[in-house]
Amino acid sequence: MKRVRCPKCENYITFDETKYTEGQSLVFQCPECNKQFGIRIGVSKLKNTQKEENRQMADSNASTEETPCGSIVVIENVFHYKQIIPLQMGDNVIGRHQKGNPINTAFETVDPSVDLNHCTINVSRDKQGRLKYILRDNNSNTGTFVENVEIPPRERRVIESGTLFTIGATSIILKGPDEED
C-alpha cells in the first residue's frame, strides 16, 4: 500500500500500487476537500504508509550507531489514526504536522486543540547511563497534562516509559526503546 498527499489540504489517500504499472498516470479526488489531482506511478510524490515509514526509520536507526531512544505512540481517536514516532537524543518538539512546520516530532491530526509547537520531550542520559525523559509545555494554548495535572509553562516534568500524557484532545504514551507497541 502507498499513500499520496492532497496538495490542497494535505490529507493522505491510500491506494494499492501493485494494481498499476510504473509510469502510469492516476487521478485522485480528495475525500476531504474534493480537490482533483494527478500523479504518475514511480514519481517521488508516493509515500509509504505511516507503518512502513516507521519501520524503515527504525531499520535505518538500527543500522547507524545511534542507540534507540524510544518513541511516542499517538493514540488513535476521532481526530487521527495510531502513529508511532521515534524519539532522538536532545529536544523532540511535538506538535501538529503542517507543511513548512520545522519541528522534528510532528504527527498528523486535525485536532484543532494541538498547537504546531505544543510541547517538548528532552531525551538525555543520567549519571548511570539510563535514558531520562523530561517533558515541558511550550506555552501552548490548551496545555500539556500528565496524569490529568497540567504542566505549567516553564516547568519541567520527568516522565518514564509508559507515561500517558495529553496535549489538546490527543493522548500520547511514551515508550522506552525496549518496549513493543
N, C-alpha and C positions, 0 to 999 in steps of 0.2 A: 504494500500500500504506500502511496505517495500522497503528498498534500501540496496545495498551491494556495498562496495568499491573495485575497482580493486586493487590488491596488487602491480601492476607494476606502473600504472600512477595515482592512487588514484581517478579515475573518478567514480562517483556514477552511478549505474544501478538500476532502479526502477522496481519492479515487484509486482504482486498481490499474496500475500502469502496465501490467502484463497483458492486458487486452488490446494494447496499442503498440505500433512499431515506432522505432526511433525515427525522428524527423516528421512524424505525423502531427498535424495541427489539430488542436482541440479548442472548443469554445465552451466556456463556463458561464453560468449565471449565478451570482452570489445569492444565497437564500436570505441573507440579512438585509442587503441594500438594493438587490435586483440589478446590480451593475453587471453588464456582459463584458467579458474579456477573453482573449485568446492566448494560448501558449503553444509551444512546439515541444513535443516529447524529445528529451535529450538535451534541452537547454537548461541553464542554471536556475531558472525560476522554480523548478521542482525541489521540494524539500522532503526529507524523510519524516515519518510521523514522529511525534514527541518521544514515544517509547524508543524508537530506533535511534533518534538523535542522542538520547540519554545513554543508551547502550554504547554507541560509538564514542561519545565523550568519555564514558567510564573506561572503555578499552584504550583510548588514546592517553588518558591519565595514567592507566596502569602500565603502559609501555614506556612512559617517561619515568624519571627517577623520583618524581614528586610522590609523596605519600598521600593517600586519600584523607580528606578532611571531613568526610561526612556529607550529608545532603539535607535539604529541606523537602518535605512532602506537602505540597499544596493539596488539601483535601477536596475531593470532588463535591461540588454543590450546584445550586441553581445557576451560578454565575460562570462556572468553568468545570473542566474535567480534571481528574487527578494528574498532577505534574510532579516529577521528581527533578530537582535542580541541584547539581553538585555544588559544594562549597569549596573555597580555596583559602589558603593561609592569608591573613590580613583581613581587611574590611570587605564584607559582602553586602552591598547595598541592595535591599529588597524593595520591590515596588512593581507597579503595573507596567506591562510592556506597552510601549508606544514607539512608533517609528521615530528615530532620532534621539531617543532617550538613552544616554550613555551609561546607565547603571549596569553592573555586572551580574546581578541575580534577579533579572526580571522574569515575571510569569504572565501568561496570557489570561486575562479576565475582562469581563465587562462590569465588574463590581465598581460602582462609582465612588464607594467609600474607601477605596485603596488609592493612596497617593502614588505619583510616579516615583517618588523617592521617600518611601514610607518609614523604613527602619533599617538598622544595620546590625549584622552579626559579625563580630570580630573573632576570628579563629587564631589562636596562638598556642604556645606550649607553656605549661607551668614548669616549676623547677625540677619536677620528677620526669619531665618529658611527655606528660599526658596532654591530650588536646583539651583546650579550655575555650568555652564559647561565652561571649559577652554580648548581650542584646541591648540595644538602645533605640529609642524613638527619635526620628529625625524631624521633630516638631510637626508631625503630621496633623491633618485636620480632624481625624477621628480617633487617633491614639493607637497605642500598642498595648495589648493586655496579656499578662502571664497569669494563669490560674484566676481569671476574672478580676485581676487587680491591674489597674493602669500603671504603666511606667511613665512617670513624669518626664518632660523634656529635660535633657542634660543629665538624667540619672541613668546608670548602667545596672543591668541585672545579669548575674551569672546564671546560665541555664545549662542543662546537661541533656544528653541523649534521651529521647522520649518525651521531652517537654513539649506541651501543646501551648502555642501562643496564637493570638488573634490580632489581625490587622484589618480594620474595617469590619466587613461581614465575612471575612475569609479566615479559616482556621488552617494552621500550619504546624507540622510536627518536625522537630529536629531529630535526625537520625545520625548516629555515630558511623564511622567508616566500616565497622564490622557487622552492622545490622542489615538484615534483608528488609525489603519493603513489603 
